[in-house]
Amino acid sequence: MDVVDIGANPIGREAPYKQLLDRGIARVVGFEPDPDALEELNEKSGRNETYLPYAVFDGSTHQFRVCHAPGMSSLLEPNHDLLQYFHGFSNWGAVRERREVKTVRLDDVKEIKGIDYLKIDIQGAELEVFRNGVKRLSNCLVVHTEVEFLPMYQNQPLFSEVELFLRGHGFLFHRFAPLVSRMIRPMRPKGNIYGGLSQMFWADAIFVRDFTKLAALDSVQLTKMALILHDIYGSYDLALRCLMACDSKMGTQLAGKYVAALS
């Protein structure tokens, strides 16, 4: 399983593909331009993990904004006109350093041999990576990307634009995992600045290869897609359809065995 992780800094949470990596059935090429985060990743990496210092974007030189909260550092400028409406974000999004970085296009990264599963979280810059990675995306099976519903950064594309682009390149939106809300100031019950209420702010969005056209995939792709959906997302219904499509191609009986194992 070829996994590509753009913005690999875990920032306190495990990578969604960790189970596949721990089982020895995935190899990861990750990208993290922050030197401290990259050093930590390399110190903890296993034999199937490679982490590179590249900033993946459009291939040009850009300013990288290092923010007070590492999770908000981005190639885009924080949108303080919006952030002021939410507890903590004006401070977290304060830029403390600006660095000139040479970015690379996803399609041009020679260290990538293939992509079965793409995880990307680069604070609003995801769509530009997709636009400069169409060749790589053509063989990708599942995309796990952060999306925003409000412009956390200036001129950033929102979920609707990301969905339209990926749908135009053979993907369907599958689910959110997770979907995050934040409370609008000044309301703050019990002093909790992390509390959510009605305003949806951001999410991790899962996109899958169009499941109405599974016949276009080969048997290896179908079994890989089923494995990702089962192990990472618990999407047993769609995993079953992938195995059914594989059985139609190969004359195997994977779908029946899968249903029996589930029950």
Backbone bond lengths (Angstrom), bond angles and torsions (degrees), N, CA, C in turn:
res aa  C-N    CA-C-N  psi(-1)  N-CA   C-N-CA  omega(-1)  CA-C   N-CA-C  phi
1 M - - - 1.453 - - 1.518 108.90 -
2 D 1.323 118.02 119.60 1.464 122.03 179.33 1.520 109.24 -93.90
3 V 1.335 115.57 114.50 1.458 123.07 -179.12 1.523 108.65 -110.54
4 V 1.327 116.88 133.58 1.458 122.27 172.98 1.522 107.57 -118.46
5 D 1.330 115.71 129.40 1.467 122.19 -177.19 1.523 108.32 -122.19
6 I 1.325 116.83 108.13 1.465 122.64 -179.22 1.526 108.13 -101.78
7 G 1.327 115.27 115.39 1.461 120.43 -170.22 1.512 108.54 86.26
8 A 1.329 115.93 59.37 1.467 121.75 -167.58 1.522 114.14 -79.84
9 N 1.339 117.82 -8.51 1.461 120.66 179.26 1.529 109.51 -57.57
10 P 1.338 118.70 114.78 1.470 120.32 -174.42 1.522 113.78 -71.24
11 I 1.329 119.00 -26.14 1.474 124.31 178.88 1.527 110.93 45.04
12 G 1.324 114.98 57.05 1.459 119.53 171.45 1.507 116.53 85.78
13 R 1.328 118.65 3.83 1.462 119.07 177.24 1.521 110.10 -138.78
14 E 1.300 115.10 152.65 1.457 120.26 -178.43 1.529 111.01 -74.15
15 A 1.315 115.31 150.15 1.452 120.27 173.46 1.521 109.13 -65.53
16 P 1.334 118.55 142.04 1.468 120.40 -177.40 1.527 113.35 -60.94
17 Y 1.325 116.99 -25.93 1.466 121.32 -177.74 1.524 112.96 -91.40
18 K 1.319 119.07 7.80 1.467 122.40 -173.58 1.528 112.36 -54.71
19 Q 1.325 117.26 -38.22 1.463 120.23 -178.91 1.528 111.00 -61.82
20 L 1.319 117.24 -41.04 1.466 120.71 178.67 1.524 110.71 -66.14
21 L 1.335 115.78 -38.40 1.461 120.40 179.44 1.520 110.39 -67.29
22 D 1.325 116.87 -44.38 1.467 120.74 -179.54 1.520 111.91 -62.39
23 R 1.331 116.83 -31.10 1.462 120.84 179.62 1.525 112.92 -82.21
24 G 1.319 116.58 -3.37 1.458 120.05 177.02 1.507 114.62 76.48
25 I 1.332 117.37 21.89 1.470 119.72 -178.47 1.529 111.66 -114.34
26 A 1.339 116.88 14.78 1.460 120.99 176.70 1.518 109.42 -138.01
27 R 1.320 115.52 147.25 1.462 121.27 169.80 1.526 107.00 -122.48
28 V 1.317 115.87 137.12 1.462 122.17 -170.66 1.517 110.62 -117.13
29 V 1.329 115.47 132.37 1.455 122.32 165.10 1.520 106.01 -113.42
30 G 1.350 115.80 114.91 1.452 120.57 -176.83 1.516 111.96 -115.47
31 F 1.336 115.55 156.40 1.466 121.73 -178.31 1.525 108.88 -128.67
32 E 1.321 115.65 131.38 1.458 120.98 179.58 1.535 109.12 -152.68
33 P 1.343 117.94 107.01 1.468 120.33 -177.02 1.523 114.60 -76.95
34 D 1.337 118.22 -14.63 1.458 120.06 178.49 1.528 109.34 -76.08
35 P 1.332 118.83 119.42 1.479 121.27 -173.97 1.525 113.49 -59.84
36 D 1.331 117.68 -41.15 1.467 120.14 -178.59 1.521 110.98 -66.24
37 A 1.331 116.27 -44.54 1.464 120.21 179.33 1.527 110.87 -65.39
38 L 1.342 116.17 -39.05 1.469 120.20 179.07 1.523 110.84 -63.63
39 E 1.331 116.62 -41.79 1.463 120.33 178.85 1.526 111.05 -61.38
40 E 1.342 116.25 -42.27 1.467 120.27 178.60 1.518 111.19 -63.93
41 L 1.329 117.01 -42.65 1.461 120.78 179.42 1.523 110.99 -61.65
42 N 1.325 116.84 -44.19 1.468 120.08 -178.95 1.527 112.23 -68.29
43 E 1.326 116.92 -33.63 1.458 119.93 178.03 1.525 111.67 -65.49
44 K 1.322 117.10 -32.21 1.459 121.67 -176.44 1.526 113.19 -99.38
45 S 1.314 117.45 -0.57 1.466 120.34 -172.34 1.525 111.83 -72.95
46 G 1.330 115.13 150.80 1.449 122.52 174.65 1.518 111.14 -100.42
47 R 1.312 116.10 -173.97 1.471 120.12 -173.71 1.522 112.83 -69.47
48 N 1.339 117.95 -19.41 1.462 120.69 -179.87 1.523 112.71 -100.72
49 E 1.338 116.46 18.51 1.459 120.68 -177.95 1.524 110.67 -123.11
50 T 1.330 115.97 133.16 1.458 122.80 174.80 1.518 107.95 -130.75
51 Y 1.331 116.39 125.40 1.458 120.57 -179.76 1.525 109.73 -119.07
52 L 1.329 116.02 132.97 1.456 122.67 -173.77 1.526 110.32 -121.21
53 P 1.349 117.49 152.16 1.474 120.68 -174.24 1.526 114.31 -85.04
54 Y 1.312 118.42 11.40 1.456 120.95 -173.77 1.531 111.64 -73.43
55 A 1.339 114.76 144.91 1.461 121.67 167.53 1.523 106.72 -96.76
56 V 1.302 117.15 109.65 1.463 121.60 -176.41 1.529 108.66 -84.60
57 F 1.342 116.32 125.44 1.467 120.72 -179.50 1.530 108.51 -161.51
58 D 1.331 118.67 -110.67 1.466 120.99 -173.89 1.524 114.26 -116.99
59 G 1.339 117.98 4.34 1.451 120.88 178.54 1.514 115.36 91.16
60 S 1.331 118.04 -3.62 1.463 121.98 179.34 1.527 110.26 -100.75
61 T 1.322 115.99 173.91 1.456 121.65 175.74 1.526 109.37 -87.91
62 H 1.323 115.69 131.78 1.456 121.26 -177.84 1.514 110.22 -136.97
63 Q 1.318 114.57 167.37 1.463 121.24 175.73 1.521 109.36 -90.23
64 F 1.324 115.96 125.49 1.462 121.35 176.38 1.516 108.13 -98.20
65 R 1.343 116.16 122.00 1.456 121.43 -178.33 1.520 109.73 -91.78
66 V 1.312 116.93 114.66 1.459 122.16 175.95 1.525 107.07 -90.08
67 C 1.339 115.84 113.90 1.456 120.41 -174.25 1.524 111.47 -97.08
68 H 1.317 115.29 166.07 1.464 121.35 -179.60 1.529 110.70 -57.03
69 A 1.327 116.80 -41.25 1.462 121.27 173.45 1.527 107.92 -97.28
70 P 1.349 118.75 120.35 1.470 120.62 -176.72 1.531 113.38 -53.40
71 G 1.323 116.43 -33.14 1.460 119.63 -178.29 1.510 114.50 -68.82
72 M 1.329 117.71 -7.85 1.458 120.95 178.19 1.520 113.08 -108.07
73 S 1.330 118.67 -2.11 1.463 121.12 177.12 1.523 109.58 -62.00
74 S 1.332 116.06 139.08 1.474 118.80 -170.33 1.527 110.80 -159.29
75 L 1.321 114.72 161.65 1.460 121.51 169.11 1.524 111.11 -75.67
76 L 1.319 117.33 -11.08 1.459 122.60 179.61 1.522 110.19 -104.96
77 E 1.332 115.64 156.55 1.463 121.83 -179.79 1.521 110.24 -82.32
78 P 1.331 118.37 127.85 1.465 120.16 176.59 1.530 111.14 -56.19
79 N 1.319 114.92 141.17 1.465 121.60 -176.92 1.524 109.39 -96.35
80 H 1.329 116.65 87.99 1.460 120.00 -173.86 1.520 112.52 -70.63
81 D 1.328 117.96 -20.13 1.464 119.74 174.51 1.523 110.74 -61.05
82 L 1.334 116.79 -33.17 1.463 120.77 177.00 1.527 111.43 -90.47
83 L 1.320 117.47 -43.16 1.461 120.89 -172.40 1.524 112.54 -60.12
84 Q 1.327 117.64 -28.06 1.459 120.64 -178.81 1.530 112.84 -63.80
85 Y 1.314 117.77 -16.42 1.454 121.21 -179.90 1.528 113.03 -82.18
86 F 1.327 117.13 -4.99 1.464 120.58 -175.19 1.526 109.70 -126.37
87 H 1.320 115.50 139.97 1.461 121.64 -176.88 1.530 111.60 -59.60
88 G 1.322 116.18 128.88 1.456 121.75 172.07 1.514 115.75 86.75
89 F 1.327 118.78 -24.65 1.467 120.28 -168.55 1.527 113.39 -71.06
90 S 1.330 118.19 -30.41 1.465 118.95 177.59 1.521 110.91 -62.44
91 N 1.333 116.50 -37.92 1.466 120.10 177.46 1.520 111.26 -74.70
92 W 1.329 116.25 -46.12 1.467 119.58 -178.20 1.520 111.68 -62.07
93 G 1.342 116.40 -33.82 1.457 121.02 -177.40 1.512 114.27 -90.87
94 A 1.324 117.66 6.99 1.467 120.22 177.71 1.529 109.82 -68.10
95 V 1.324 117.29 127.85 1.467 122.19 -178.17 1.525 109.01 -81.60
96 R 1.337 116.56 121.57 1.462 120.80 179.82 1.531 112.77 -104.88
97 E 1.323 117.02 -12.59 1.472 120.18 178.18 1.520 108.80 -159.53
98 R 1.324 115.23 145.74 1.468 121.43 176.23 1.524 108.50 -124.03
99 R 1.322 116.30 126.76 1.461 121.22 -178.12 1.525 109.27 -122.39
100 E 1.321 115.75 140.48 1.460 120.39 172.31 1.529 108.51 -82.52
101 V 1.330 116.59 125.34 1.462 120.12 -179.62 1.529 109.47 -129.22
102 K 1.315 114.39 141.00 1.473 120.32 173.63 1.515 107.23 -88.37
103 T 1.312 117.11 119.94 1.452 120.50 -178.72 1.528 110.89 -92.92
104 V 1.327 115.38 163.74 1.464 121.62 177.37 1.523 109.05 -123.68
105 R 1.315 115.68 152.34 1.456 121.47 175.67 1.536 109.20 -85.35
106 L 1.312 115.90 141.27 1.461 119.83 178.93 1.524 111.04 -56.50
107 D 1.308 117.20 -40.26 1.467 120.65 -179.02 1.527 112.86 -66.66
108 D 1.327 118.10 -16.75 1.464 121.61 -174.90 1.528 113.97 -101.19
109 V 1.325 118.03 -3.08 1.468 120.25 -175.82 1.524 109.48 -78.28
110 K 1.323 116.80 110.15 1.463 121.28 -174.57 1.533 112.63 -71.91
111 E 1.327 117.21 -23.31 1.467 119.67 -179.03 1.524 112.68 -70.29
112 I 1.314 116.87 -15.41 1.465 120.79 178.43 1.523 109.16 -87.35
113 K 1.323 116.18 119.64 1.464 120.26 177.89 1.527 111.46 -89.07
114 G 1.313 116.29 -30.33 1.453 121.57 179.34 1.518 108.57 -173.34
115 I 1.331 116.50 167.23 1.463 121.40 176.76 1.521 108.94 -133.84
116 D 1.317 115.85 114.14 1.465 120.39 168.92 1.525 110.11 -93.05
117 Y 1.343 115.25 -36.87 1.457 121.52 -175.02 1.519 108.10 -137.22
118 L 1.333 116.30 123.72 1.458 121.94 -179.39 1.519 109.71 -114.21
119 K 1.323 116.17 121.90 1.462 121.93 171.92 1.519 107.18 -111.80
120 I 1.337 117.11 128.83 1.453 120.39 -177.27 1.524 110.42 -141.26
121 D 1.330 115.24 133.17 1.462 122.24 178.80 1.518 107.18 -151.14
122 I 1.340 116.49 91.99 1.465 120.24 -177.73 1.528 110.74 -131.32
123 Q 1.309 115.86 37.98 1.459 122.19 167.32 1.525 114.06 52.37
124 G 1.327 115.25 64.85 1.452 121.67 171.83 1.508 116.14 90.33
125 A 1.337 117.95 -8.23 1.462 121.03 -175.96 1.526 112.75 -99.42
126 E 1.316 117.40 9.50 1.471 121.34 -172.57 1.532 112.95 -62.82
127 L 1.329 117.82 -43.21 1.464 120.01 -175.06 1.522 111.66 -61.74
128 E 1.321 117.70 -38.45 1.463 119.79 179.52 1.526 110.93 -64.85
129 V 1.330 117.05 -33.83 1.462 120.20 174.91 1.528 110.21 -63.86
130 F 1.333 116.89 -43.79 1.467 120.53 178.96 1.529 110.50 -61.56
131 R 1.315 116.58 -42.53 1.469 120.47 -179.39 1.521 111.78 -62.52
132 N 1.326 116.67 -30.25 1.469 121.44 179.91 1.526 111.96 -102.17
133 G 1.338 115.71 20.06 1.455 119.98 179.24 1.507 112.85 -139.80
134 V 1.327 116.54 28.49 1.464 121.11 -174.68 1.526 111.58 -61.10
135 K 1.330 116.79 -38.02 1.469 119.82 179.75 1.520 110.68 -63.77
136 R 1.325 117.02 -45.54 1.471 121.18 179.14 1.526 111.04 -65.46
137 L 1.322 116.21 -40.17 1.460 120.35 -178.02 1.525 112.55 -66.62
138 S 1.314 117.52 -21.70 1.462 120.47 -175.44 1.524 112.30 -62.66
139 N 1.337 117.54 -23.68 1.469 121.01 178.94 1.520 113.23 -110.27
140 C 1.324 116.83 2.93 1.462 120.90 -179.26 1.535 109.61 -76.86
141 L 1.324 115.82 145.97 1.464 121.29 -176.42 1.524 112.76 -102.66
142 V 1.326 116.88 -39.75 1.466 121.72 -177.96 1.526 108.83 -138.90
143 V 1.335 116.32 135.40 1.461 122.72 177.10 1.521 108.10 -118.61
144 H 1.329 115.81 127.40 1.472 122.75 175.93 1.520 106.05 -114.82
145 T 1.340 117.03 107.28 1.453 120.74 -172.99 1.517 111.60 -130.57
146 E 1.325 115.86 142.82 1.457 118.59 170.50 1.526 108.79 -74.31
147 V 1.327 116.10 140.97 1.461 122.48 176.67 1.527 108.29 -136.13
148 E 1.315 115.88 154.41 1.458 121.12 176.02 1.521 110.09 -118.52
149 F 1.321 115.07 151.49 1.462 121.96 175.62 1.522 111.31 -103.79
150 L 1.334 116.90 -13.63 1.458 124.57 175.03 1.523 107.65 -128.59
151 P 1.341 117.81 148.63 1.477 120.10 -176.06 1.523 112.39 -75.61
152 M 1.320 116.55 86.34 1.460 122.87 176.93 1.531 110.48 -62.84
153 Y 1.339 116.13 -27.53 1.459 122.66 178.79 1.523 108.84 -123.11
154 Q 1.310 115.66 155.23 1.453 120.13 -178.21 1.529 111.12 -65.70
155 N 1.316 115.38 131.07 1.476 123.00 175.78 1.521 113.52 60.30
156 Q 1.341 117.91 24.98 1.452 118.71 -179.57 1.531 111.13 -81.22
157 P 1.322 117.93 144.27 1.468 120.79 173.38 1.531 109.68 -69.07
158 L 1.313 116.07 146.20 1.460 121.64 -179.87 1.530 110.33 -104.54
159 F 1.323 115.73 178.74 1.466 121.45 -174.92 1.523 112.21 -51.94
160 S 1.324 117.08 -43.64 1.465 120.16 -176.29 1.521 111.72 -59.45
161 E 1.339 117.24 -38.30 1.459 120.65 -179.83 1.530 111.30 -72.53
162 V 1.320 116.78 -39.14 1.461 120.69 176.87 1.527 110.36 -62.97
163 E 1.335 116.30 -45.12 1.460 120.49 -179.20 1.527 111.11 -62.09
164 L 1.328 117.00 -43.26 1.464 120.22 179.66 1.528 111.36 -61.42
165 F 1.337 116.11 -42.28 1.466 119.00 -179.27 1.520 111.00 -65.59
166 L 1.311 117.26 -49.65 1.462 119.77 -177.37 1.522 111.19 -66.15
167 R 1.328 117.21 -36.34 1.475 119.22 176.80 1.527 110.16 -62.57
168 G 1.330 116.35 -36.62 1.459 120.19 177.97 1.512 113.43 -69.55
169 H 1.333 117.17 -11.08 1.471 121.28 179.85 1.525 111.82 -118.93
170 G 1.337 115.38 29.10 1.458 119.59 167.44 1.512 116.71 93.64
171 F 1.346 118.01 11.38 1.458 120.65 179.85 1.527 111.18 -110.96
172 L 1.327 115.61 153.48 1.453 122.41 171.43 1.518 109.23 -119.54
173 F 1.331 116.14 143.08 1.453 119.81 174.64 1.523 108.90 -66.93
174 H 1.343 116.30 133.60 1.455 121.54 -176.49 1.525 112.30 -107.44
175 R 1.354 116.96 -53.30 1.460 119.54 -177.95 1.523 110.40 -170.17
176 F 1.329 115.23 167.08 1.460 121.14 169.26 1.522 108.73 -98.03
177 A 1.341 115.99 144.00 1.468 119.44 179.07 1.524 109.83 -159.53
178 P 1.352 119.67 86.80 1.462 128.05 0.59 1.520 111.75 -98.48
179 L 1.348 115.52 -179.40 1.457 124.41 173.94 1.528 106.47 -114.24
180 V 1.344 116.87 125.10 1.465 120.54 -168.48 1.529 111.04 -118.34
181 S 1.327 115.77 131.60 1.461 121.43 173.33 1.520 109.24 -113.14
182 R 1.321 116.01 159.14 1.450 122.33 174.08 1.531 108.70 -137.25
183 M 1.334 116.41 146.99 1.445 121.92 -178.21 1.534 109.76 -81.20
184 I 1.329 115.64 135.46 1.456 121.41 179.83 1.529 109.26 -79.47
185 R 1.322 116.44 135.04 1.463 121.84 178.60 1.529 110.26 -62.49
186 P 1.337 117.91 149.94 1.466 127.72 6.50 1.528 114.45 -93.91
187 M 1.332 118.78 1.39 1.459 119.54 -177.49 1.526 110.51 -60.40
188 R 1.355 115.49 133.02 1.461 119.58 -178.22 1.531 108.82 -159.11
189 P 1.320 118.53 75.63 1.468 120.33 -179.49 1.526 111.71 -59.58
190 K 1.325 115.89 133.46 1.469 123.35 177.38 1.534 112.67 59.33
191 G 1.321 116.58 19.50 1.458 120.56 176.21 1.509 115.28 72.14
192 N 1.331 118.33 14.32 1.460 122.21 -175.65 1.524 110.62 -85.10
193 I 1.336 116.88 105.44 1.465 119.53 -178.64 1.529 112.40 -76.96
194 Y 1.329 117.13 -11.66 1.459 120.60 -179.50 1.528 112.05 -96.10
195 G 1.296 117.69 0.08 1.458 120.77 -175.16 1.525 112.63 -70.25
196 G 1.310 114.95 147.96 1.447 120.91 176.16 1.516 110.82 -110.11
197 L 1.314 115.92 166.43 1.461 120.26 176.05 1.525 108.72 -148.52
198 S 1.329 117.30 -97.86 1.458 119.17 -173.52 1.531 114.06 -107.45
199 Q 1.330 117.71 -24.01 1.458 119.84 -174.52 1.526 111.90 -87.21
200 M 1.323 116.16 111.61 1.459 120.60 174.76 1.528 108.81 -74.53
201 F 1.335 114.91 133.36 1.462 120.21 -172.05 1.529 111.26 -113.20
202 W 1.322 117.13 -54.02 1.465 120.41 179.86 1.523 109.74 -151.01
203 A 1.335 115.44 173.30 1.465 121.03 179.79 1.514 109.13 -160.73
204 D 1.329 115.48 163.76 1.456 121.46 160.90 1.520 105.84 -94.69
205 A 1.310 116.71 124.10 1.461 121.90 -177.67 1.527 109.66 -110.27
206 I 1.320 115.61 134.93 1.462 121.96 -179.06 1.524 108.73 -105.44
207 F 1.324 116.10 126.17 1.456 122.80 176.26 1.528 108.58 -117.86
208 V 1.321 115.91 138.68 1.463 121.08 -178.59 1.524 109.90 -123.53
209 R 1.304 115.02 155.69 1.455 119.51 174.52 1.531 108.78 -57.70
210 D 1.328 117.18 137.74 1.462 123.34 -174.17 1.529 110.87 -48.20
211 F 1.353 116.45 111.84 1.467 119.82 -174.82 1.522 113.18 -78.52
212 T 1.338 117.67 -3.20 1.468 119.36 171.75 1.527 111.24 -85.35
213 K 1.342 116.54 -3.33 1.460 121.55 -178.22 1.531 111.03 -130.42
214 L 1.319 115.96 37.96 1.466 119.90 -177.58 1.526 112.44 -65.31
215 A 1.314 117.09 -22.97 1.465 119.90 179.52 1.521 112.25 -62.77
216 A 1.348 116.74 -18.77 1.467 120.12 179.31 1.522 112.25 -77.33
217 L 1.340 117.81 -13.03 1.458 121.48 -179.50 1.524 110.22 -93.15
218 D 1.328 117.10 152.16 1.464 119.52 177.07 1.531 109.54 -86.23
219 S 1.318 116.26 174.69 1.463 120.63 -172.86 1.536 112.22 -65.11
220 V 1.327 117.35 -36.02 1.463 120.22 178.78 1.526 110.13 -66.12
221 Q 1.327 117.08 -44.06 1.464 120.36 177.71 1.521 111.21 -61.66
222 L 1.301 117.48 -40.18 1.464 121.15 -178.59 1.521 111.84 -65.79
223 T 1.326 116.95 -40.76 1.461 119.01 179.44 1.534 111.06 -72.11
224 K 1.329 117.14 -36.27 1.462 119.88 175.53 1.527 110.95 -63.24
225 M 1.324 116.31 -43.90 1.457 120.32 179.88 1.523 110.93 -63.42
226 A 1.330 116.37 -41.13 1.470 120.33 177.15 1.520 110.66 -61.61
227 L 1.323 117.14 -41.25 1.458 121.42 -179.22 1.524 111.66 -64.24
228 I 1.334 116.94 -44.57 1.467 121.31 177.84 1.525 110.59 -60.40
229 L 1.322 116.16 -47.68 1.464 120.50 -177.16 1.518 111.84 -65.12
230 H 1.322 117.00 -37.87 1.464 120.26 -179.62 1.524 111.41 -73.19
231 D 1.331 116.95 -53.95 1.459 120.97 -171.25 1.521 113.32 -73.19
232 I 1.320 118.08 -38.01 1.458 120.72 -173.36 1.522 112.44 -91.84
233 Y 1.330 116.69 -39.64 1.466 119.19 -170.35 1.525 115.12 -115.88
234 G 1.316 117.97 -7.92 1.460 118.98 -177.09 1.515 112.32 63.51
235 S 1.327 117.08 27.98 1.471 122.03 -179.40 1.529 108.66 -89.32
236 Y 1.332 115.12 70.66 1.462 121.07 -171.25 1.525 112.37 -66.27
237 D 1.331 116.53 -33.29 1.461 119.64 -178.22 1.522 111.53 -65.23
238 L 1.327 116.73 -44.60 1.460 119.54 -179.97 1.528 111.33 -74.78
239 A 1.328 116.60 -33.88 1.470 119.38 174.70 1.527 109.83 -58.84
240 L 1.328 116.74 -41.25 1.458 120.91 178.86 1.531 111.35 -61.38
241 R 1.336 117.19 -42.88 1.469 119.54 179.37 1.534 110.99 -62.79
242 C 1.330 117.14 -36.11 1.467 119.66 177.13 1.525 110.76 -63.20
243 L 1.330 116.52 -42.35 1.465 120.34 179.82 1.528 111.34 -69.47
244 M 1.326 117.18 -35.40 1.463 120.23 175.42 1.529 110.60 -62.25
245 A 1.345 116.52 -41.26 1.468 120.28 178.22 1.523 110.76 -65.64
246 C 1.337 116.69 -36.50 1.461 120.81 177.28 1.530 110.64 -65.32
247 D 1.347 116.44 -43.09 1.463 120.58 178.26 1.525 111.23 -59.94
248 S 1.339 116.95 -38.95 1.467 120.88 179.59 1.517 111.51 -63.03
249 K 1.340 116.38 -34.27 1.463 120.19 -179.47 1.524 112.44 -79.68
250 M 1.343 116.10 -39.45 1.447 120.65 -166.95 1.530 114.35 -107.78
251 G 1.335 116.86 -9.30 1.458 119.08 -176.66 1.513 113.16 71.50
252 T 1.351 116.82 21.16 1.463 122.17 179.15 1.527 110.15 -86.87
253 Q 1.328 116.17 -178.65 1.465 121.26 180.00 1.531 110.45 -129.87
254 L 1.321 115.39 41.23 1.456 120.33 -177.36 1.525 112.22 -66.59
255 A 1.326 117.43 -39.48 1.466 120.50 -175.92 1.526 111.02 -62.69
256 G 1.327 116.74 -43.85 1.456 119.99 179.29 1.513 112.33 -63.68
257 K 1.317 117.12 -42.31 1.467 121.29 177.90 1.525 110.86 -64.52
258 Y 1.325 115.74 -36.49 1.472 120.46 -179.54 1.530 110.41 -66.45
259 V 1.319 116.70 -47.00 1.470 120.58 179.09 1.524 110.19 -60.70
260 A 1.329 116.40 -41.69 1.467 120.19 179.30 1.522 111.37 -63.90
261 A 1.334 116.96 -39.18 1.465 121.04 179.06 1.527 110.92 -67.41
262 L 1.327 117.28 -39.56 1.459 120.95 179.72 1.527 111.65 -64.78
263 S 1.312 115.38 -39.05 1.471 119.46 -176.24 1.528 111.87 -80.53
